[in-house]
Amino acid sequence: MPCCWNHCDPSGRVGRRSQKRCGGRRRRDRGSRDRGRRTRPRAVGLLALLPTVVEAVAPRPVLAAGGIANGRGLAAALSLGAEGVWIGTRFVASDECAAHPEYKRRLLEARETDAVYSDIPRVPWPTRVPHRLLKSPLTEGRSPPSRPIARNLLGDKSVDVLPFASAPPTIETVGRTELMPNYAGQGVGLIHEILPAAAIVEQVVSEAHHTIRRLPELLT
């Protein structure tokens, strides 16, 4: 029976083996610019990775992810053979997202170089894996506090947040949210305002249409 297979492949090696897996209908391939997933610094960037995987798994459709935050990124992914895109960080900076307001503010102020690899988020994962998140005193090598850095409010209760916990700060968090993982991909430098999710989708699609219509002029 055909199945829907969603696999994150930052290197392309898995993509070349994916044709043997249950006739998968869909792939998600993520370059090394993706928001905070288990990605190695040596992973291949999306520009080089995407057409390689598209060719390897054809005719199965591929979704592109990693550093895509606007319509130009969508247009680029489509031109490289993707059937669509998977956008992460841009939707953290949306009205509907429950991320802490300070987390969202940091996204708006960040540049692409502020999204760094770090193995700081360690709990509850059993092994250290690098994630991409915004720079903080902990990612820069500062010693962690000896006490909880924040609290998550759950109704009439609160839960302490320890250094190196993997959960990002939400609207229910009180404390030093800058020491918690503020996950972000390298597309963060393209985020300039907080908008409703629907407005983000409309903006991305509109910009993609404009970019694609302009391409023939550049090729003449």
C-alpha positions in Angstrom: 0.0 0.0 0.0 1.4 3.5 -0.9 2.2 5.6 2.1 3.0 9.3 2.8 6.6 9.4 3.8 8.0 12.6 5.3 11.8 12.5 5.7 14.2 15.2 6.6 17.4 14.7 4.6 20.2 17.2 5.1 22.8 15.3 3.2 21.1 13.7 0.1 22.3 10.2 0.9 18.9 9.1 2.3 17.2 10.6 -0.7 19.0 8.3 -3.1 17.7 5.3 -1.1 14.2 6.6 -0.6 12.7 5.1 -3.8 12.8 1.7 -2.1 10.6 2.8 0.8 7.0 2.0 0.6 6.3 3.9 -2.6 6.4 7.2 -0.6 4.3 10.0 -2.0 6.1 12.9 -0.5 9.5 13.9 0.8 10.6 16.9 2.8 14.2 17.7 2.2 15.9 20.2 4.5 19.1 22.0 3.9 21.5 22.9 6.6 19.8 26.3 7.2 16.7 24.8 8.8 15.3 25.9 12.1 16.6 23.9 15.1 16.3 20.4 13.8 18.9 17.6 14.2 21.2 18.9 11.5 25.0 18.5 11.3 27.1 21.6 10.5 28.6 19.6 7.6 25.2 19.1 6.0 24.7 20.3 2.5 22.9 23.6 1.8 19.5 23.6 0.2 20.6 25.2 -3.1 22.9 22.2 -3.8 20.8 19.5 -2.0 17.4 20.1 -3.5 17.9 19.4 -7.2 20.0 16.4 -6.3 17.2 14.9 -4.2 14.5 15.8 -6.7 16.4 14.0 -9.4 17.1 11.0 -7.1 13.4 10.4 -6.0 11.6 11.4 -9.2 8.7 11.3 -9.8 7.9 11.6 -6.1 7.1 15.1 -5.0 9.6 16.9 -2.7 9.0 19.7 -0.2 11.9 22.0 0.4 12.8 23.4 3.8 15.6 25.4 5.3 16.1 29.2 5.2 12.8 29.8 3.3 11.0 32.8 4.8 9.5 34.7 1.9 8.2 34.4 -1.7 11.6 34.6 -3.3 12.6 31.5 -1.4 9.4 29.8 -2.5 10.1 30.7 -6.1 13.7 29.5 -5.8 12.6 26.2 -4.4 10.0 25.7 -7.1 12.6 26.5 -9.8 14.9 23.8 -8.3 12.2 21.2 -8.6 10.3 21.2 -5.3 6.5 20.9 -5.4 6.2 23.1 -2.3 8.0 24.4 0.8 8.0 23.8 4.5 8.3 27.1 6.3 9.2 27.1 10.0 10.8 30.2 11.6 8.6 32.7 9.7 5.5 31.3 11.4 7.0 31.6 14.9 6.8 35.4 14.2 3.0 35.2 13.7 0.1 36.4 15.8 -1.2 32.9 16.3 2.1 31.3 17.5 2.3 30.9 21.3 6.0 31.8 21.4 7.0 34.2 24.1 6.8 37.9 23.0 10.5 38.3 23.7 11.3 35.3 21.5 9.4 36.9 18.7 11.1 40.3 19.3 14.5 38.6 19.0 13.5 37.0 15.7 12.7 40.4 14.3 16.0 41.9 15.5 18.2 39.0 14.4 20.4 38.7 11.3 21.1 35.4 9.5 24.5 35.2 11.3 22.7 35.2 14.7 21.3 31.7 14.0 24.1 29.4 15.2 24.6 25.7 15.7 24.7 24.6 19.3 24.2 21.5 21.4 23.0 23.5 24.3 19.4 22.0 24.2 20.1 18.6 25.8 17.2 17.7 28.0 15.3 15.4 27.5 17.4 14.1 24.6 19.7 11.3 25.5 22.6 12.5 23.3 23.8 15.9 22.2 22.7 16.9 18.8 23.3 20.3 17.2 20.4 22.6 16.6 20.2 26.1 15.1 19.1 28.7 17.5 19.7 32.4 18.3 22.9 33.4 20.0 22.7 33.6 23.8 25.1 33.8 26.7 25.1 30.0 26.8 25.8 29.5 23.2 28.7 31.9 23.6 30.3 29.8 26.3 29.0 31.5 29.5 28.6 29.2 32.5 24.9 28.3 33.1 23.2 29.5 36.3 23.1 27.0 39.1 19.4 27.5 39.6 16.3 27.3 37.3 16.4 30.0 34.6 12.6 30.3 34.2 9.2 28.9 35.1 6.4 27.6 32.9 3.0 28.5 34.3 0.5 25.7 34.0 -2.8 26.8 35.4 -2.3 27.3 39.1 1.0 25.4 39.0 4.4 26.3 37.8 7.3 24.1 36.5 10.9 25.1 36.8 12.9 25.3 33.6 16.5 24.2 34.0 19.5 25.3 31.9 19.9 23.2 28.8 16.2 22.3 28.6 15.0 21.8 25.0 11.6 23.6 25.1 11.5 27.1 23.8 9.9 30.0 25.7 6.1 30.4 25.3 3.5 32.9 26.5 3.3 30.8 29.7 7.0 31.3 30.5 8.3 33.7 33.1 12.0 34.3 33.6 15.2 34.5 31.5 13.8 33.5 28.2 17.0 34.5 26.4 18.7 31.5 28.1 16.1 29.1 26.7 16.5 27.8 23.2 15.1 30.4 20.8 15.1 28.2 17.7 15.7 29.9 14.4 16.8 29.1 10.9 19.1 31.3 8.8 16.1 32.8 7.1 15.5 34.8 10.3 17.2 37.8 8.7 14.2 38.1 6.3 11.6 38.5 9.0 10.7 42.1 9.8 7.3 42.0 11.3 4.8 39.9 13.1 1.7 39.1 11.0 -1.3 36.8 11.1 -0.5 33.4 9.6 -3.0 34.0 6.8 -1.3 37.3 5.9 2.1 35.5 5.8 0.8 32.9 3.4 -0.7 35.6 1.1 2.5 37.6 1.2 4.7 34.6 0.4 2.5 33.5 -2.5 2.2 37.0 -3.9 5.9 37.6 -3.8 6.5 34.2 -5.4 4.1 35.1 -8.3 5.9 38.4 -8.8 9.3 36.8 -8.8 8.3 34.1 -11.2 6.7 36.6 -13.6 9.9 38.6 -13.6 12.2 35.7 -14.5 11.6 35.8 -18.3 12.8 39.4 -18.4 16.1 38.4 -16.9 16.6 35.6 -19.4 16.3 37.7 -22.5 
